[in-house]
Amino acid sequence: MTADQALSDWLAHLAHERRLSPRTLEAYGHIGRLYLGFLQAHRGEGALDVAALGAVTAAEVRAHMAQRRGGDRPLNARSLSQTLSAIRGFHAFLDRRLGVATPQLALVRGPRVKPTLPRPLSEDQARGLLQEADADPDAEPWEAARDRAVLTLLYGCGLRISEGLSLTRADAPLPDTLRITGKGDKTRMVPVLPAVRQAVDAYLTAQPFVMTPDDPLFRARRGAALSARHVQAAVQRLRGRLGLPASATPHALRHSFATHLLGGGADLRSIQELLGHASLSTTQKYAAVDAAHLMAAYASAHPRG
């Protein structure tokens, strides 16, 4: 088997067994192709086979990482760490499925990545963003209602933008609880607040299209499915008028959902279920955000702060 065939088999495994998103598969495929291309050029040989991958040395992997760190499009520490993780995943697949181990890979250490915390909006900022979307002078009235509905959905239900835009006409009017299929085809039940239901109903009343049950719920100006890029551009326009930071993105509304729930007394396990996180450690980042806000408020209010 050639190395390219092994890479194709690994990507098929990730797609059909691990059920990773198309975006993640595209990124892993890009990393894999660059990695194999480097090995072939570095060794000056013809097409690589699977046996050659088992003979990869730690020095070769480090040389590839050094190449990705430099060049015309240098990677930062986080991207380098993701690259090494993908390479390790590929070799682990070769070991499990084909019995081709790469012991030298254990000697390669990834770059140190400084942990980052989510950057949510405050409650006033989130409220202002939703209100500004409803009164956007640059959009048709039905488009403003649509943008308000999408942003209210992301904030009120803690959805990823892809999850919100995956809803169909059959999902509305929204029920009391919404079944969401997230990363890895994992499903979860999310409560729907009255404010979210009202915003979606207002959009449905205003929008001009005739939709079948299977059609996308949120539509662009010419009737096509609304794209994530449109929502991102709308938020960028709105935050400019409100003077919000660049961190005010559609995904920041999901962060805000979790942080505001935590601040209101919700426990981490419940928030984990609502967000659809596979690991509690991912959700625990919001506890650090809440503690940071608490300490900032203490420092600004205390006489000795």
ZAMARGU-4260 file (C-alpha; in steps of 0.2 Angstrom, whole numbers, plus 5000, padded with zeros to 4 digits):
<rodrens>
0) 5000/5000/5000 | 5006/5017/4996 | 5007/5031/5009 | 4994/5041/4999 | 4982/5026/5000
5) 4985/5025/5018 | 4981/5043/5020 | 4965/5041/5011 | 4960/5026/5022 | 4964/5037/5037
10) 4953/5051/5031 | 4939/5039/5027 | 4940/5032/5044 | 4939/5049/5052 | 4924/5053/5041
15) 4914/5037/5043 | 4919/5030/5059 | 4924/5045/5069 | 4912/5056/5060 | 4922/5072/5060
20) 4916/5088/5052 | 4920/5091/5033 | 4930/5106/5039 | 4941/5096/5051 | 4943/5082/5037
25) 4949/5096/5025 | 4962/5102/5038 | 4968/5085/5042 | 4970/5080/5023 | 4980/5096/5020
30) 4991/5092/5035 | 4994/5074/5029 | 4998/5079/5011 | 5010/5092/5016 | 5018/5079/5028
35) 5020/5065/5015 | 5026/5078/5002 | 5040/5083/5014 | 5045/5066/5018 | 5046/5061/5000
40) 5056/5077/4996 | 5067/5075/5011 | 5072/5057/5007 | 5074/5060/4988 | 5065/5044/4984
45) 5050/5040/4974 | 5032/5037/4980 | 5032/5032/4999 | 5025/5015/5004 | 5018/5011/5021
50) 5034/5002/5027 | 5043/5018/5024 | 5031/5027/5036 | 5036/5015/5049 | 5054/5020/5048
55) 5050/5039/5050 | 5063/5046/5063 | 5060/5059/5076 | 5073/5070/5067 | 5062/5070/5051
60) 5046/5075/5060 | 5056/5089/5069 | 5062/5095/5052 | 5045/5095/5045 | 5038/5105/5060
65) 5053/5117/5058 | 5048/5119/5040 | 5030/5123/5045 | 5036/5136/5058 | 5045/5145/5044
70) 5041/5148/5026 | 5029/5160/5018 | 5015/5155/5029 | 5022/5151/5046 | 5011/5142/5059
75) 5009/5148/5077 | 5012/5137/5092 | 4994/5131/5092 | 4993/5127/5074 | 5010/5118/5075
80) 5002/5108/5090 | 4987/5103/5080 | 4999/5098/5065 | 5009/5086/5077 | 4992/5079/5084
85) 4986/5075/5066 | 5003/5067/5062 | 5002/5056/5078 | 4984/5052/5074 | 4989/5046/5056
90) 5003/5035/5063 | 4992/5028/5077 | 4980/5023/5063 | 4994/5014/5054 | 4999/5005/5069
95) 4981/4999/5074 | 4975/4995/5056 | 4991/4989/5047 | 5003/4985/5062 | 5015/4998/5056
100) 5022/5006/5072 | 5033/5022/5072 | 5042/5021/5089 | 5052/5037/5085 | 5037/5048/5086
105) 5036/5046/5105 | 5052/5057/5105 | 5045/5072/5097 | 5038/5085/5109 | 5025/5098/5103
110) 5027/5117/5106 | 5021/5124/5122 | 5004/5132/5119 | 4998/5145/5131 | 4980/5141/5136
115) 4967/5154/5131 | 4951/5157/5139 | 4934/5160/5130 | 4930/5179/5128 | 4911/5181/5131
120) 4901/5197/5130 | 4894/5205/5145 | 4875/5203/5147 | 4873/5221/5142 | 4884/5219/5126
125) 4874/5203/5121 | 4858/5212/5124 | 4864/5227/5114 | 4870/5216/5099 | 4853/5208/5098
130) 4844/5225/5098 | 4855/5232/5086 | 4852/5218/5074 | 4833/5221/5075 | 4836/5239/5070
135) 4849/5237/5057 | 4847/5251/5044 | 4858/5242/5031 | 4846/5227/5030 | 4828/5225/5024
140) 4816/5223/5038 | 4814/5204/5036 | 4833/5202/5035 | 4835/5212/5051 | 4822/5200/5059
145) 4832/5185/5052 | 4848/5191/5060 | 4840/5195/5076 | 4833/5177/5076 | 4849/5169/5072
150) 4859/5179/5085 | 4845/5176/5098 | 4846/5157/5094 | 4865/5156/5097 | 4864/5166/5113
155) 4848/5159/5120 | 4852/5141/5116 | 4871/5141/5116 | 4872/5134/5098 | 4887/5134/5087
160) 4884/5144/5071 | 4883/5128/5060 | 4870/5120/5072 | 4859/5136/5071 | 4860/5137/5052
165) 4857/5118/5050 | 4839/5120/5056 | 4825/5117/5043 | 4808/5124/5041 | 4801/5109/5049
170) 4809/5114/5065 | 4799/5130/5067 | 4789/5135/5076 | 4802/5130/5089 | 4797/5117/5102
175) 4800/5119/5120 | 4816/5108/5118 | 4826/5107/5102 | 4836/5092/5097 | 4853/5097/5090
180) 4865/5086/5081 | 4883/5093/5085 | 4901/5088/5082 | 4903/5070/5079 | 4885/5067/5076
185) 4881/5069/5094 | 4864/5074/5098 | 4858/5084/5113 | 4842/5092/5119 | 4842/5111/5122
190) 4828/5121/5130 | 4821/5135/5120 | 4817/5151/5129 | 4801/5161/5124 | 4812/5175/5118
195) 4821/5163/5106 | 4804/5156/5100 | 4797/5174/5098 | 4812/5180/5087 | 4811/5165/5076
200) 4792/5167/5074 | 4794/5186/5070 | 4807/5181/5056 | 4795/5168/5049 | 4781/5181/5048
205) 4792/5194/5039 | 4802/5183/5027 | 4796/5183/5009 | 4799/5165/5003 | 4788/5149/5001
210) 4798/5135/5010 | 4795/5117/5011 | 4798/5107/5027 | 4816/5101/5021 | 4821/5119/5016
215) 4834/5128/5027 | 4825/5139/5040 | 4837/5154/5038 | 4838/5161/5020 | 4849/5174/5012
220) 4842/5189/5001 | 4841/5179/4985 | 4833/5163/4994 | 4849/5152/4996 | 4853/5145/5013
225) 4861/5158/5024 | 4879/5155/5026 | 4890/5157/5042 | 4900/5170/5033 | 4885/5181/5031
230) 4881/5180/5050 | 4900/5184/5054 | 4899/5199/5042 | 4883/5205/5050 | 4890/5204/5068
235) 4906/5213/5062 | 4895/5227/5055 | 4885/5228/5071 | 4899/5227/5083 | 4907/5242/5074
240) 4892/5253/5077 | 4891/5247/5095 | 4910/5249/5098 | 4912/5231/5104 | 4929/5223/5103
245) 4934/5211/5088 | 4931/5196/5100 | 4912/5200/5098 | 4909/5186/5086 | 4894/5174/5083
250) 4904/5161/5093 | 4906/5173/5107 | 4887/5172/5110 | 4889/5153/5114 | 4903/5158/5126
255) 4892/5171/5133 | 4877/5158/5135 | 4889/5147/5146 | 4897/5161/5156 | 4880/5169/5160
260) 4873/5152/5165 | 4887/5149/5177 | 4886/5166/5184 | 4868/5163/5187 | 4871/5147/5197
265) 4871/5133/5185 | 4883/5119/5188 | 4896/5114/5176 | 4889/5096/5172 | 4872/5104/5166
270) 4882/5117/5155 | 4892/5103/5148 | 4876/5094/5142 | 4869/5110/5135 | 4884/5114/5125
275) 4887/5096/5119 | 4905/5095/5126 | 4912/5078/5126 | 4924/5082/5140 | 4920/5092/5156
280) 4938/5099/5155 | 4932/5109/5140 | 4917/5116/5150 | 4928/5120/5165 | 4936/5135/5155
285) 4920/5144/5158 | 4923/5143/5177 | 4940/5151/5175 | 4932/5165/5165 | 4919/5168/5178
290) 4932/5168/5192 | 4942/5181/5182 | 4927/5193/5180 | 4924/5191/5199 | 4942/5196/5203
295) 4941/5210/5191 | 4925/5217/5199 | 4933/5215/5216 | 4949/5224/5211 | 4939/5238/5204
300) 4927/5240/5218 | 4937/5237/5234 | 4945/5252/5242 | 4962/5243/5242 | 4960/5235/5225
</rodrens>
